[in-house]
Amino acid sequence: MKSEKTLSKRLSRQLMQRMLITLIAYTFIGIAAYFVAVIVFGLFTWQQENPIYQLANWAQLRREWFMLLYFGGGYILIIRHYWTQPFRYFQELVDATKTVASHDDQLITLSPQLSELEGELNQIKMTALNNQRAAREAEQRKNDLVTYLAHDLKTPITSVIGYLTLLHDEQQISEEIRQRYLSIALDKSERLDDLINEFFEITRFNLSHISLEKKQINLSLMLDQLLYEFQPMLKEKRLECQLNVADGIMMRCDPDKLQRVFDNLLRNAVNYSFENSSIRITAKTGINNVLLTFENDGDTISKEKLSRIFEQFYRLDTSRSSGSGGAGLGLAIAKEIVELHGGTIRAFSENDIIRFDVSLPLS
């Protein structure tokens, strides 16, 4: 609002200055033209019968009327021009608002005096277009993801039904084959459960707002518990997790939501780590904050993917054949939770190392 008032005052001052300069210049030109005409006319000897002399004499006798017409009419036209200029600016702005609301890439062009406002309006339009484009892309990714998930549901359901049908129809199969069929059916059922949970995840993210219920917790114990729960996954991929966290780091947070952040970061580290490598988790306390680092050895993530890694429904692994692929919401939700706590989360990747830095206030 202050900048708008400043712009309005500046435009008014500029219009007033330009009008005064135009009036002075117009007055000077009229007076100068009169004296130049008198001097030039006096350089010649005229006969009374000369039409030019008669015309000049006639004009000289009526010079007061000519001066009134020149100065009065000219002043009125000049004042009228500058008086109506703000209305022309207003019409330009009205037309510009229509351009801002349009969905094309046409830029707004205003008078040079409105160049500052022109830049702001173009910035607003570009921001709106970028937001619309990002929203459409996010919606498209979500729709594609739902389609992929719906397609993926068929595979485990078909397998479960197939193996259970075999168990039901073939009563004389060996115990070893029976156990193998049951194991496969169980694995497919667990995959089916994961896919259904992803559907719920999408619904919860779109229909609910994340709110915090803060309490005092021991961050060191939370990370210890998290590492203990991930031991089966770590052993399956032959990974080692190194936890470098001081004892007794106390902070005020929503433990359930923060657990979700750490769970997602560690799960990503497991999914995207080289086999027989290590995952490093560190926590360093500052004066008012704690910096947590989740680092693992894995294929370097490109800068383009790294810049979009926290977008909704964005998946690093776009292949649907991967059993580790999630809904692409984990990091988006993690970022929202961290920022609701007043913290920041950033991702880095180079030289086959992937690292996430999470900074959280201690209180």
Disulfide bonds with the S-S distance in Angstrom:
none
